[in-house]
Amino acid sequence: MLGRTPSLFSPDSLALHLIVDNHGTHKHERVQRWLAKHRRFHLHFTPTSSSWLNLVERWFAEFTRKRIRRGSFYSVAELVAAIEDYIRVNNQNPKPFIWTKRADEIVEKLRHCKAAPVTEH
């Protein structure tokens, strides 16, 4: 509906806090301009040297350790087939990631990481 003021609980009125890695694309001038225009989005960067916090990176590390480093691939097609096979088998019996450290242990480890900025706008 045109001209309608967003209600307190509409998506437009809710702040979105996004946790992203320190890759330069998130800090690019075009991204910063977009964020300035879309003030509900707030980026929080993971600290440098803390990829273990990113569960996608944890999955890739496990995948690399369990499948890629164990194999010899003679072609790209063979590598792609191994990746697809690993994903297919993994998805047949998926297991959630469970943190094995207590929250205070994780916070202590973070103290040793380099600080990461938060977008301000």
C-alpha positions as a printed NumPy array, in Angstrom:
array([[  0.   ,   0.   ,   0.   ],
       [  1.581,   3.303,  -1.09 ],
       [  2.201,   5.967,   1.516],
       [  1.679,   3.552,   4.386],
       [  3.869,   4.095,   7.442],
       [  5.575,   0.861,   8.509],
       [  4.166,  -0.558,  11.711],
       [  6.352,  -1.235,  14.711],
       [  6.587,  -4.901,  13.76 ],
       [  6.89 ,  -4.675,   9.981],
       [ 10.114,  -5.966,   8.437],
       [ 11.104,  -2.429,   7.401],
       [ 11.217,  -1.308,  11.021],
       [ 13.412,  -4.172,  12.263],
       [ 17.182,  -3.849,  12.424],
       [ 19.094,  -6.711,  10.816],
       [ 22.489,  -7.544,  12.284],
       [ 24.603,  -9.581,   9.879],
       [ 27.735, -11.391,  10.98 ],
       [ 30.214, -11.532,   8.099],
       [ 33.847, -12.442,   7.65 ],
       [ 36.57 ,  -9.879,   7.096],
       [ 36.68 , -10.344,   3.331],
       [ 37.252,  -7.028,   1.577],
       [ 34.032,  -7.22 ,  -0.428],
       [ 32.032,  -6.384,   2.689],
       [ 34.092,  -3.23 ,   3.163],
       [ 33.981,  -2.082,  -0.468],
       [ 32.874,   1.481,  -1.152],
       [ 29.779,   0.315,  -3.06 ],
       [ 28.718,  -1.888,  -0.149],
       [ 29.26 ,   0.976,   2.276],
       [ 27.13 ,   3.284,   0.093],
       [ 24.366,   0.661,  -0.02 ],
       [ 24.485,   0.256,   3.762],
       [ 24.264,   4.026,   4.196],
       [ 21.014,   3.972,   2.188],
       [ 19.646,   0.904,   3.994],
       [ 20.174,   1.805,   7.614],
       [ 18.423,  -1.229,   9.066],
       [ 21.374,  -3.431,   8.052],
       [ 24.341,  -3.562,  10.456],
       [ 27.444,  -5.583,   9.625],
       [ 29.477,  -7.189,  12.383],
       [ 32.807,  -8.618,  11.26 ],
       [ 34.26 , -11.761,  12.753],
       [ 37.653, -11.091,  14.294],
       [ 40.732, -11.723,  12.195],
       [ 42.214, -15.182,  12.84 ],
       [ 38.936, -16.607,  14.08 ],
       [ 37.596, -18.548,  11.113],
       [ 36.694, -21.302,  13.599],
       [ 33.691, -19.124,  14.565],
       [ 32.26 , -19.383,  11.061],
       [ 30.387, -22.689,  10.814],
       [ 30.572, -22.676,   7.013],
       [ 34.358, -22.508,   7.269],
       [ 34.273, -25.258,   9.899],
       [ 32.293, -27.448,   7.489],
       [ 34.77 , -26.796,   4.664],
       [ 37.683, -27.57 ,   6.992],
       [ 36.099, -30.904,   7.935],
       [ 35.242, -31.667,   4.332],
       [ 38.82 , -30.882,   3.27 ],
       [ 40.29 , -33.041,   6.024],
       [ 37.956, -35.992,   5.451],
       [ 37.777, -36.056,   1.666],
       [ 39.978, -33.691,  -0.315],
       [ 43.3  , -34.354,   1.431],
       [ 42.681, -38.099,   1.294],
       [ 42.17 , -38.193,  -2.447],
       [ 44.142, -38.042,  -5.645],
       [ 42.222, -36.395,  -8.424],
       [ 43.36 , -36.692, -12.016],
       [ 40.836, -34.245, -13.447],
       [ 38.479, -31.468, -12.421],
       [ 35.565, -33.76 , -13.22 ],
       [ 36.945, -36.356, -10.794],
       [ 37.298, -33.714,  -8.057],
       [ 33.759, -32.431,  -8.679],
       [ 32.416, -35.999,  -8.479],
       [ 34.228, -36.538,  -5.157],
       [ 32.784, -33.295,  -3.762],
       [ 29.251, -34.159,  -4.879],
       [ 29.586, -37.686,  -3.481],
       [ 30.794, -36.386,  -0.113],
       [ 27.892, -33.93 ,   0.097],
       [ 25.369, -36.616,  -0.904],
       [ 26.657, -39.086,   1.717],
       [ 26.962, -36.363,   4.375],
       [ 23.377, -35.238,   3.749],
       [ 22.024, -38.775,   4.211],
       [ 22.842, -38.587,   7.913],
       [ 23.442, -34.923,   8.765],
       [ 24.605, -34.021,  12.237],
       [ 24.301, -30.592,  13.825],
       [ 27.465, -28.839,  14.853],
       [ 27.745, -28.812,  18.63 ],
       [ 30.162, -26.447,  20.317],
       [ 32.399, -28.397,  22.68 ],
       [ 33.686, -25.362,  24.555],
       [ 31.832, -23.459,  27.233],
       [ 30.871, -19.861,  26.411],
       [ 33.511, -18.48 ,  28.799],
       [ 36.218, -20.53 ,  27.023],
       [ 35.128, -19.164,  23.641],
       [ 35.109, -15.59 ,  24.955],
       [ 38.595, -16.09 ,  26.394],
       [ 39.87 , -17.354,  23.043],
       [ 38.338, -14.313,  21.333],
       [ 40.421, -12.04 ,  23.562],
       [ 43.473, -13.293,  21.663],
       [ 42.001, -12.451,  18.25 ],
       [ 42.495,  -9.132,  16.553],
       [ 39.563,  -6.773,  17.031],
       [ 37.014,  -6.565,  14.244],
       [ 35.055,  -3.394,  13.475],
       [ 31.301,  -3.029,  13.473],
       [ 29.66 ,  -0.887,  10.826],
       [ 28.406,   2.399,  12.197],
       [ 25.715,   4.273,  10.339]])
